[in-house]
Amino acid sequence: MAKAKKTPAILTKQMMFCPGCGHGLVLRLIAECLEELGQDKNVIFGIGVGCIGLAGNGLDADKFDALHGRSAAVCTAMKRVNPDTMIVSYQGDGDAYSIGLAETMNAAYRNENFTVIAVNNTNYGMTGGQMSTTTMPGQKTTTSTHGRNCDITGMPLRFPELVASQFPGVAYVARGTMTTPANVNKLKGYIKNAFEAQMNHEGYSIVEVLSPCPTNWGMTPLQSVERIEKELIPYYPLGEFKTREAK
């Protein structure tokens, strides 16, 4: 008989995300990786503002709710005074790449030794579905009601590619998603790689996750997954953009 996989110990309560949202699965993968690496009792989360704020209610771990966009600055401070503690900045695209772009960019620029998990659902999820820096061309949001006009707002930001190409000292950069079981397994591998880089003091690591947002996209969960496959992945390709150097 196949054994059912137990829930990681740090996931103590149900977290009330919208049906079809990707946050629950991402947090499960994070918790599994921390437990498998023996770091589940040695971690502090920097929690951004937005849907990701719900994560703090169900995590049995130390955490700090940062001001909107400031999680990278908070995590920098926490890592510098706790160099042997796993520090994880858990943020959405609006938090990390829009209002918090300066903090996120400078943490990468300085090669701070913590890990960012950035959940990209191409909008500000909790605050009403406004346009973010990752909103796709023509995508309708509450602040781009006729569709994003990139002639005015610029093209969607591909932050992992920017970090990997411009900051060669960073340890690890990847992008994954959860549209298929194979992609889920790859995403878990990316997250574990990022955590191992931090454990070995190799420098900054970031994993971006393309996540469905059925509520603000006005789609069913299945349609949201299909949108990721057909529209997002061609613009936001999956894979590792900076791999870890052999030690």
Number of C-alpha atoms within 10 A of each C-alpha: 3 4 5 6 6 7 11 17 14 17 19 13 12 12 16 14 14 14 13 20 20 24 24 19 14 21 19 16 20 22 20 23 22 22 16 12 13 10 16 20 15 14 16 20 25 26 29 29 23 20 19 21 17 19 23 21 14 15 19 14 17 13 17 16 15 19 14 17 26 24 28 31 20 20 25 21 13 20 18 13 9 12 15 14 18 23 27 27 28 25 29 32 30 32 28 30 23 20 16 22 19 15 19 22 18 13 19 25 16 14 19 24 25 31 30 28 24 26 27 27 27 27 29 27 23 17 11 14 21 19 24 26 22 21 26 21 15 13 16 21 21 14 14 16 12 11 16 22 15 13 8 7 12 11 15 17 17 15 23 21 18 13 22 21 13 11 17 12 17 25 29 30 28 25 27 26 29 21 19 11 10 10 15 17 14 18 25 20 15 25 30 20 22 28 27 21 23 25 20 12 15 21 21 26 32 29 25 27 25 26 26 30 26 21 18 19 20 11 15 15 19 12 15 21 24 14 16 20 15 11 11 19 15 10 12 21 16 19 18 17 17 21 18 17 9 4 5
